[in-house]
Amino acid sequence: MFKIDQKPTFTRRVEIKVPADGGHEMQDLEVTFRVLPDEEIEAFDMRTTRGEREFLAATVFHIDDVEDEKGSALPYSDNLRDRLVGLAYVRVALINAYYAALMGSRVKN
């Protein structure tokens, strides 16, 4: 039997390829996403950085496992989300993780 959840969410560990000298450093964080219906997703222009950022503001519900440069845990806030989403390498990883979770497979860049 299929159950309809009026406000579905899901949590995933998202791998982030952080640019570093000589290549990338793999880091990760845990993200809880809201599932949006197609008609809401269609309102975002995913061909633009602004559209991607607006999409993630609507879909990212919570982020865990983020630290500052001294190793102190940072509590979730919309400001933290926006700061992370403002980094292209984080934004792309979050979008790919969202769609991979919905489709049940990895999305390629």
N, C-alpha and C positions, 0 to 999 in steps of 0.2 A: 504494500500500500504506500502511496506517495503522500507525504504530508506537506502542506504549504505553510511556510514560515513567513509571517507578514514583514519581519525585519531580519532577514538572514545575515549572519556574519560568519566569518571563518578566520582562523589564525594560521599563519605560516611563518616558518623561519626563512628569511630572505637573505641570500648571499649577495654581497656587494663587492664588486671588483674596484677597490680603491686605488686610484693612480698613485704610484710610488716610483722612486728612482729605479730605473731599470725594468719597469713593467707595472705589475699590479700586486696589491696585497689583498688576500681574501679576508673579508670581515663579514659578520652577519648580525642581524637583529630580528626580533620577533614582531610581526605586524598582525593586527586584527583588522580585517577589511569588512566593510558593509557591501553586500551584494546589491547592485542597482539594476532595476529593470531596463530593458533595451531602450525604451523611450527616453529615459533620463540620460543614458550614456550617449545617445545620438545628439544630445544638446551640446556636447563638448566637442570642440574642434581639435581633435587629436593630432592634427598636422602642425599645430603651433605649441610652443612652450607654454603659453598662457593656458591653452586648452588642457594640456597634460596636467598642469599644476591645479587647475580647477577640478579636474577629474579626481585627482588624488585627494584634494581637500574634501571631496564628497565621499570617497570610498575608504580612506584611512580612518579607522575608528580609534586605534590605539597603537602605540609603538613602545616596545620594551627593549632592554639591553643596549641602551645608548649611554656612553660615558663621555665626559669632557677629556681634554688632553692630559689631565692629572689622574684619570682613572676613577673619578667620582661619578656615580650614577646620576643621570639626568631624568627627572620625572617627566612624564608625558604632558604636553600642552600643545595647543594649536600652533603656538610660536615655534616649538621644537619641530613639529611636523613640517611647517612651512620652511624652516631653515634647512631641513634635510631634503625636502622636495625641490628646493632651490639649487641643489647640486645635480647636474645632469646624470652622473653615474648612479646616484641613488634613485632618481626619478625613473630612469629606464628600468632598473632592477625591480622597483615596486610595481610598475605597470606590467612587466613581464610576469612577475609572480602572481598578480591578480588574475590575469588571463590564463596562465598555466593551471592555476587551481580550478578555475571554472571549466576548463577544457580537459583537464585530467592529464595534460602532458606539458612539456616545456615549450615555451615560445622562443623561436630563434630571433636574434637581432638582425 
